Amino acid sequence: MYLLDTNILIYSGEPVYSAALFPYVTDPENVVSVISSIETLGYHKITTEQIQYFKSIFSIVVVLPIDEAVVGRAIQLANIIIFG
């Protein structure tokens, strides 16, 4: 199981990356945060085709709700990246 980042979702729809990333975004064992769905579907330049594509992805993978555990883990991961 992998927690997929928003960028992985977005890049999976790009022809140059789709072959490598499509297996991850279509694996029902993988998860995304609801924040990723907000970021992806809320993009102001998103096309109708992209909306359909991403909605199909969100119907396959598990979309995790926001709760204190998710927020806490995101902060921990961000601090690890920023501060090592």
C-alpha positions in Angstrom: 0.0 0.0 0.0 1.2 3.5 -0.9 0.0 6.9 0.0 -0.1 8.7 -3.3 0.9 12.4 -3.5 -1.1 14.9 -5.5 1.9 15.2 -8.0 1.8 11.5 -8.6 -1.9 11.8 -9.5 -1.4 14.7 -11.8 1.7 13.2 -13.5 -0.1 9.9 -14.1 -2.4 11.8 -16.5 0.6 13.0 -18.6 1.6 10.8 -21.5 5.3 10.9 -20.7 4.7 9.5 -17.1 1.5 7.5 -17.5 3.1 4.1 -18.3 5.1 4.3 -15.1 2.5 5.7 -12.8 -0.8 4.3 -14.0 -0.3 1.0 -12.1 0.0 2.9 -8.9 -3.0 5.1 -9.4 -5.2 2.2 -10.4 -4.2 -0.1 -7.5 -7.2 -0.3 -5.1 -4.7 -1.1 -2.3 -3.3 2.4 -2.6 -4.7 5.5 -0.8 -4.8 9.3 -1.2 -5.7 12.0 1.2 -8.8 13.9 0.6 -6.5 16.9 0.4 -5.1 15.5 -2.8 -8.6 15.2 -4.3 -9.2 18.9 -3.3 -5.9 20.0 -4.8 -6.3 17.9 -8.0 -10.0 18.6 -8.7 -9.8 22.2 -7.5 -7.1 23.3 -10.0 -8.5 26.4 -11.8 -7.3 25.2 -15.2 -8.6 21.6 -15.0 -10.3 20.3 -18.2 -13.4 18.2 -18.4 -11.3 15.3 -19.5 -9.0 15.7 -16.6 -12.0 15.8 -14.2 -13.3 12.6 -15.6 -9.9 10.9 -15.4 -9.2 12.0 -11.8 -12.7 11.1 -10.6 -12.1 7.6 -12.0 -8.9 7.4 -10.1 -10.7 8.5 -6.9 -13.3 5.8 -7.4 -10.5 3.1 -7.4 -8.1 4.1 -4.6 -9.2 4.7 -1.0 -9.6 8.4 -0.2 -8.6 9.0 3.4 -10.6 11.7 5.3 -8.8 14.4 7.1 -8.3 13.7 10.8 -5.8 14.6 13.5 -3.7 11.5 12.6 -3.4 12.5 9.0 -2.6 16.1 9.9 0.0 15.1 12.4 1.7 12.6 10.1 1.8 15.3 7.3 3.5 17.7 9.7 6.0 15.1 10.7 6.8 14.2 7.1 7.2 17.9 6.2 9.5 18.5 9.1 11.7 15.5 8.1 12.0 16.9 4.6 12.7 20.4 5.7 14.9 19.7 8.7 16.2 16.3 7.9 
